[in-house]
Amino acid sequence: MNKPYLIVVTGRPGSGKSTFSKAFGDEACLPVVSRDKIKEGYVHTFGKPHTSLSPQANGIASRIFKETLISLIDEGVSVIAEAAFQHGLWSQMLEPFREKARIYIVICKTDDHIAYDRYIKRGLADAKREYFHGDIGVDAARMGAEPDISPYNDPCIEGAPTIYVDTTAEYIPSISEIIREIFG
């Protein structure tokens, strides 16, 4: 049996990875499993804001995300996994998949200030975002604090090709080009 594809889409908050993942999944005919969407479903269950939940809520959402991916890959389903994890978390999470799947890393990139601006605008424009995610940076910006743009450590997984996509305006390379690179 051919190994399924595990296409990891990641990048810093505001880099455009959710929008890209959805468009990529639609064009490539692949399901997208989003760690943030799993977290939102988890928060829905309790009917109260993320900030009112147990401090373990993020860890629980990440565990469910990983278990969902394992189930799909074990059943031979190729999938797109989307989350803002940095190198340390992705390298640990992807270890069980190294023998089971053909892993590709797609890193969404834009200028750090553009990503931060997108992140803040999205959070301020959508009250649901804060309810489900408790974005500390958005709350700080609302109170006039200066941006804290911490570095994002791109995941680097041995044996997994990495594709960088500029998400500043149109996708460079395009989704069609990335599909050709991955699937031939």
N, C-alpha and C positions, 0 to 999 in steps of 0.2 A: 504494500500500500504506500502511496505517496504521502509524505509528511504534509500536514496542513501548514498554511502560512500564518504566522503571528506577526502582524504589522503593528508596531508600537509607534503611536503618534504622541509626541511630547513637546515640551517647551515651557518657557516661563509663563506665569499668568498673564493674559492679555496678548499672547503671541499669535492667537488665531487658531489654536489647535482644535477646538470644538467645532468651529465653522468648517475648517479644512477637513476634519475627520468625517463629518456628515457628507460633504460634497464628494470626498474620496470614496466613501462607502457606497454612495449612490452610483457613482460612475464605475466603480470596480465590482459592483454587485456583491458586497461583503457586509456582514453585520458589524456594527460598531458597539463596543462595550465601553461605556464611559464611567470612570470612577466617580465623577461628580454626580451623574444621574443616579447611580446606585445610592450615593449618600443622600440625595434628595428623596428617593423612595424610602429610605430608612427614616429620615426626619418626618416625612408624611405619616408614618406609622404612629408616631407619638403625639402628633398634633401640637407641637410646641417648637419654638425656635431652636436651632442648632446650639446656640449658646446656653440653653437650659438643659441640654442633654448631658449625659455622662461624659467625662473627658475622654473616654475610650471610644466615642462615636466615630472619630476619624479612623481609628485602627480597625474597628468592626467593618466599616465600609470598605477599607482596603483589603481586608481578609475576604470579604464576600466577592469583591472584584477579582481577586486572584483565583478563588475557588470557581467562579463562573468561567474564567478563561481556561482553567484546567479542564473543566467539564467539556467545554466546546472542543478544545484541542484533542482531548482523549477520544472524543467521538468523531474526529476527523473533519471538524468544521474550521475552515480558515476564518480568521477574525481580525478586526482592527481593535486594538486596545488603546484607549485615550486617557491620559492622566498627566498631571504636571510634576510627576516624580522626578527627582534629580538622580544623578548617577548611583549614589549609595543605595537608594530604595529600589531603583530599576534593576540594578545588578543582582540584588538578593531575590527580587520577585521573579526574575526571568530564569534563574538557575534551573528550576524543574522543567523548563521548556526546551532547554538546549538540545536534548536528544529527541524530543517529541515533535518539534516544529522547525520550519524554516523561518527564522527571525530576521526581520528588517526593522531598522530604527529610522523613523522619519522625524526630524527635529524642525519644528516651526520656529523661524527666526524673524525678528524685526529689531529695529533700534530699541534699546532698553527703555528710553523715555516714551516712545510710541506705545510699547507694550504696557507700561505703567499707566499712561493716559487712557488707553482702552479699558484697562482693568478698573480704574477709578470711575470713568464715565459709565461703564456697564453697571457697576455697583450702585452708583448714585441714581441711575435711571430706573433701576429695577429693585423695588423693595423686597421682592421674593428672594433675590440673590442673598441679601443679608440674612433673611429668615432661615434659609437653608444652609448657608455656609459660614455665617458669622465673620465675614471678611474684615479683619483687623485694619488692614490698610485703608479700606474705604471709610471706616469709622474715623480713622486718624485724619484723612483728607477732609472729611466733613467738618472736623474741628479746626481745620487750617494748618495742620502739621505738614512739614516738609516731607517730600517723598523719601522713603527708605528703599532704595533700589539695590537689593542684595544680589550678589552674583548667582547665576544659574549654572550648575555643573551638568553639562550635557552627558547623558549616559553613553558609555562606550563598552559594548559587550563583545568580547572576543568571538570572532567568527560571524558576527552579525553586521552586514553592510549597513552603513549609515548614509542617509540622504538628507541634505539640508534643503528646506524650502523657504524662500523669502515670502513672507505673508504681508509685506508692507502694503501692497496694492493688489495686483494680480499675482497669482502663484507662479513663482519662478524657482525651479522648473514647473511646468504645468502639470496638472493631474494626469493628463494623457501620457506625458513623458515619464512620469513616475510609474505609472501602470506598466508601460513598456519596459522600464528598467527592472521592475520586480518580476513580472510575469513573462517577459520575453516577447 
